[in-house]
Amino acid sequence: MKSKLAMIIYILFAIASFFFGVHMFKMGDTLRGILFMVAVACWGMCIYNNSGTARRQKQRIAHSGQSAMTSKKSKNKSKSR
């Protein structure tokens, strides 16, 4: 749940920063436009890191579940012998 909420917030701020940056460029304030575009890049890195963390957690959970199943199977095989 935390990850989804954080992802939504990151995406909203990235979109808002992008539009503010475009607006600043149109107004002729180049420095602020560049700073807002840098902010978009930073929000993009937050999105990338958040999605990578969620993916690694899912893989870790799936891997631990598989290793538990294989250990149960090996225990059952050794008991039946």
Beta strands, then each sheet from edge to edge (+ up, - down):
end
